[in-house]
Amino acid sequence: MTNTAILLVEDDVKDQKFILKALNKADEELDIEVVKDAECALNALKNGTLPKIIITDLNMPGMGGRGLLDVLKSDDRYKSIPTIVLSTSENESDIDDSYSRHANAYMVKPDSIAGYQRVASLLQDFWLKEVKLPRLVAE
């Protein structure tokens, strides 16, 4: 079983690089697994990767972030993993819909490297340092 701090679900390679660079700057030792879509995320989870948190884009090909939230939050094995939506959308209906699907947080993607670094620091400081997260065990 792999213990991953963050499972990043992001289809845009440029955004993957920005997010990874910012997260690694916040903590060089952070274990991050990157997958390109919701289906790959579910495969990683089924193969034993149990992250402390999941960060997902909302609008991706396939089932997308909405479908991923639906599956994660309806499955007893994964529903307690904090799932954070990181999307370019500031549309209130997307935000409301994400929370109705039990997202734990919704953040808008920044438009600069400094913005990504701020988001990464917030994620690191709050979700990985301050919050007490459940222990998850692969079945």
Long-range contacts (C-beta under 8 A, 24 or more apart in sequence): 1-48, 1-49, 1-50, 1-137, 1-138, 2-33, 2-48, 2-49, 2-50, 3-31, 3-50, 4-31, 4-32, 4-33, 4-49, 4-50, 4-51, 4-52, 5-30, 5-31, 5-32, 5-51, 5-52, 5-53, 5-128, 6-30, 6-31, 6-32, 6-33, 6-51, 6-52, 6-53, 6-54, 6-55, 6-123, 6-128, 7-32, 7-33, 7-35, 7-41, 7-44, 7-45, 7-49, 7-51, 7-53, 7-54, 7-55, 8-32, 8-33, 8-34, 8-35, 8-54, 8-55, 8-56, 9-35, 9-36, 9-37, 9-38, 9-40, 9-41, 9-54, 9-55, 9-56, 9-57, 9-60, 9-65, 9-68, 10-34, 10-36, 10-55, 10-56, 10-57, 10-60, 10-86, 11-36, 11-37, 11-57, 11-60, 11-61, 12-57, 15-57, 15-109, 18-113, 18-116, 19-55, 19-86, 19-116, 19-119, 19-120, 21-113, 21-116, 22-113, 22-116, 22-117, 22-119, 22-120, 23-120, 23-123, 23-124, 25-117, 25-120, 26-117, 26-120, 26-121, 26-123, 26-124, 27-124, 27-128, 30-124, 30-128, 36-60, 37-61, 37-62, 37-63, 37-64, 38-62, 38-63, 38-64, 38-65, 38-67, 38-68, 38-71, 39-63, 41-68, 42-68, 42-71, 45-77, 45-78, 48-138, 50-81, 50-136, 50-137, 50-138, 51-81, 52-81, 52-82, 52-127, 52-128, 52-133, 53-81, 53-82, 53-83, 53-84, 53-123, 53-127, 53-128, 53-133, 54-81, 54-82, 54-83, 54-84, 55-83, 55-84, 55-86, 55-123, 56-83, 56-84, 56-85, 56-86, 57-85, 57-86, 57-87, 58-85, 58-87, 58-89, 58-94, 58-98, 59-87, 59-88, 59-89, 65-98, 66-97, 66-98, 66-101, 69-98, 69-101, 69-102, 69-103, 70-101, 73-101, 73-102, 77-136, 77-139, 80-134, 80-136, 81-134, 81-136, 82-127, 82-131, 82-133, 84-123, 84-127, 86-119
